[in-house]
Amino acid sequence: EDYEDQKDRLEKRLVALYEMGETTYLDVLLSSASITDFISKYYIVSEIAEYDNNLLDQIEENKIVIILDKYPL
């Protein structure tokens, strides 16, 4: 159940990224109007990247658990 929920969230995230176009984290940072704006955007980009990495890690862990449950060693 957790695996399906996480997979669904990842799919929605990937669709959103695709729909946004080719905007990269670097583009976001370079569009900063000031050093304060840069720091704020850097923090937000870091949080998004960390969330994405954690989600991918959780999906992989759940996938392994499902496989091991289905095909025990």
KELUMKE-597556 format. One line per 2 residues: number of its first residue (from 1); their letters; for each residue y, z, x of N, C-alpha, C. Coordinates in nm, 2 decimals, decimal comma. Each point is the difference from the previous one (the first is absolute). Layout:
BEGIN
NUM = A = Y/Z/X/Y/Z/X/Y/Z/X ~ ... .
This chain:
BEGIN
1 = ED = -0,12/0,00/0,08/0,12/0,00/-0,08/0,13/0,00/0,09 ~ 0,00/0,09/0,10/0,11/0,00/0,09/0,01/-0,13/0,08 .
3 = YE = -0,11/-0,06/0,03/0,00/-0,13/0,08/0,06/-0,11/-0,09 ~ -0,03/-0,01/-0,13/0,05/-0,10/-0,09/0,15/0,02/-0,02 .
5 = DQ = 0,04/0,13/-0,01/0,15/0,03/-0,02/0,07/-0,04/0,13 ~ -0,05/0,03/0,11/0,07/-0,04/0,13/0,00/-0,15/0,02 .
7 = KD = -0,11/-0,06/-0,03/0,00/-0,15/0,01/0,10/-0,06/-0,09 ~ 0,01/0,05/-0,12/0,10/-0,05/-0,10/0,14/0,02/0,05 .
9 = RL = 0,03/0,11/0,06/0,14/0,03/0,05/0,02/-0,10/0,12 ~ -0,10/-0,02/0,08/0,02/-0,09/0,12/0,03/-0,14/-0,05 .
11 = EK = -0,08/-0,05/-0,10/0,02/-0,13/-0,05/0,14/-0,02/-0,06 ~ 0,05/0,10/-0,07/0,14/0,00/-0,06/0,10/-0,01/0,11 .
13 = RL = -0,02/0,08/0,11/0,09/0,00/0,11/0,00/-0,13/0,07 ~ -0,11/-0,07/0,02/-0,01/-0,13/0,06/0,07/-0,10/-0,08 .
15 = VA = -0,02/0,00/-0,13/0,07/-0,09/-0,09/0,15/0,02/0,01 ~ 0,05/0,12/0,00/0,14/0,03/0,02/0,06/-0,06/0,13 .
17 = LY = -0,08/0,02/0,11/0,04/-0,05/0,13/0,01/-0,15/0,00 ~ -0,10/-0,06/-0,07/0,00/-0,15/0,00/0,12/-0,05/-0,08 .
19 = EM = 0,03/0,07/-0,12/0,11/-0,05/-0,08/0,13/0,02/0,06 ~ 0,01/0,10/0,09/0,13/0,02/0,07/0,03/-0,11/0,10 .
21 = GE = -0,10/-0,07/0,04/0,03/-0,11/0,10/-0,03/0,05/0,14 ~ 0,07/-0,07/0,09/-0,03/0,03/0,14/0,09/0,10/0,07 .
23 = TT = 0,05/0,09/-0,08/0,09/0,11/0,05/-0,09/0,09/0,08 ~ 0,04/0,03/0,13/-0,07/0,09/0,08/0,07/0,13/0,02 .
25 = YL = -0,07/0,09/0,06/0,06/0,13/0,03/0,12/-0,02/0,09 ~ -0,01/-0,09/0,10/0,10/-0,03/0,09/0,13/-0,06/-0,07 .
27 = DV = -0,03/-0,09/-0,10/0,12/-0,05/-0,08/0,07/0,11/-0,07 ~ -0,07/0,10/-0,06/0,06/0,11/-0,07/0,09/0,08/0,10 .
29 = LL = -0,06/0,03/0,12/0,07/0,08/0,09/0,13/-0,07/0,06 ~ -0,02/-0,13/0,02/0,12/-0,08/0,06/0,11/-0,02/-0,10 .
31 = SS = -0,03/0,02/-0,13/0,10/-0,02/-0,10/0,09/0,12/-0,02 ~ -0,03/0,11/0,08/0,08/0,12/-0,01/0,15/-0,02/0,03 .
33 = AS = 0,08/0,07/-0,08/0,14/-0,02/0,01/0,06/0,10/0,10 ~ -0,07/0,11/0,03/0,04/0,10/0,09/-0,12/0,07/0,06 .
35 = IT = 0,03/0,09/0,10/-0,11/0,07/0,06/-0,06/0,10/-0,10 ~ 0,08/0,05/-0,09/-0,06/0,09/-0,10/-0,09/-0,08/-0,09 .
37 = DF = 0,05/-0,11/-0,04/-0,08/-0,09/-0,09/-0,13/-0,04/0,07 ~ 0,01/-0,03/0,13/-0,12/-0,04/0,08/-0,10/0,12/0,00 .
39 = IS = 0,04/0,12/0,03/-0,08/0,12/0,00/-0,07/0,02/-0,13 ~ 0,08/-0,01/-0,11/-0,06/0,01/-0,13/-0,10/-0,10/-0,03 .
41 = KY = 0,02/-0,13/0,03/-0,09/-0,10/-0,02/-0,13/0,02/0,09 ~ 0,03/0,04/0,12/-0,12/0,02/0,09/-0,09/0,11/-0,06 .
43 = YI = 0,06/0,11/-0,05/-0,08/0,10/-0,06/-0,08/-0,05/-0,12 ~ 0,06/-0,08/-0,08/-0,07/-0,05/-0,12/-0,11/-0,10/0,04 .
45 = VS = 0,03/-0,09/0,10/-0,10/-0,09/0,05/-0,12/0,08/0,06 ~ 0,03/0,10/0,07/-0,11/0,08/0,06/-0,09/0,07/-0,10 .
47 = EI = 0,07/0,05/-0,11/-0,08/0,06/-0,11/-0,09/-0,10/-0,07 ~ 0,06/-0,12/-0,02/-0,08/-0,10/-0,07/-0,12/-0,04/0,09 .
49 = AE = 0,02/-0,03/0,13/-0,10/-0,04/0,09/-0,11/0,11/0,01 ~ 0,04/0,13/0,00/-0,10/0,11/0,01/-0,08/0,01/-0,13 .
51 = YD = 0,07/-0,02/-0,12/-0,07/0,00/-0,12/-0,11/-0,11/-0,01 ~ 0,04/-0,12/0,05/-0,09/-0,12/0,00/-0,12/0,03/0,09 .
53 = NN = 0,03/0,05/0,12/-0,11/0,03/0,09/-0,10/0,11/-0,06 ~ 0,06/0,10/-0,06/-0,08/0,11/-0,06/-0,09/-0,06/-0,11 .
55 = LL = 0,06/-0,08/-0,08/-0,07/-0,06/-0,11/-0,12/-0,09/0,05 ~ 0,02/-0,08/0,10/-0,10/-0,08/0,06/-0,11/0,09/0,06 .
57 = DQ = 0,03/0,11/0,06/-0,10/0,09/0,06/-0,08/0,07/-0,11 ~ 0,07/0,04/-0,11/-0,08/0,06/-0,11/-0,09/-0,10/-0,06 .
59 = IE = 0,04/-0,12/-0,02/-0,09/-0,10/-0,06/-0,12/-0,03/0,09 ~ 0,02/-0,01/0,13/-0,11/-0,02/0,09/-0,10/0,12/0,00 .
61 = EN = 0,06/0,12/0,00/-0,09/0,12/-0,01/-0,08/0,00/-0,13 ~ 0,06/-0,03/-0,11/-0,07/0,00/-0,13/-0,10/-0,11/0,00 .
63 = KI = 0,03/-0,11/0,06/-0,10/-0,11/0,00/-0,12/0,04/0,08 ~ 0,02/0,07/0,11/-0,11/0,05/0,09/-0,09/0,10/-0,08 .
65 = VI = 0,07/0,09/-0,07/-0,08/0,10/-0,08/-0,08/-0,07/-0,11 ~ 0,06/-0,10/-0,07/-0,08/-0,07/-0,10/-0,12/-0,07/0,06 .
67 = IL = 0,02/-0,07/0,11/-0,11/-0,07/0,07/-0,11/0,10/0,04 ~ 0,04/0,11/0,06/-0,10/0,10/0,04/-0,07/0,06/-0,11 .
69 = DK = 0,07/0,02/-0,12/-0,07/0,05/-0,11/-0,10/-0,10/-0,06 ~ 0,03/-0,12/0,01/-0,09/-0,11/-0,05/-0,11/-0,03/0,09 .
71 = YP = 0,03/0,01/0,13/-0,10/-0,04/0,11/-0,01/0,11/0,10 ~ -0,06/0,12/-0,03/0,00/0,11/0,09/-0,08/-0,04/0,13 .
73 = L = 0,04/0,07/0,11/-0,06/-0,03/0,13/-0,14/0,05/0,01 .
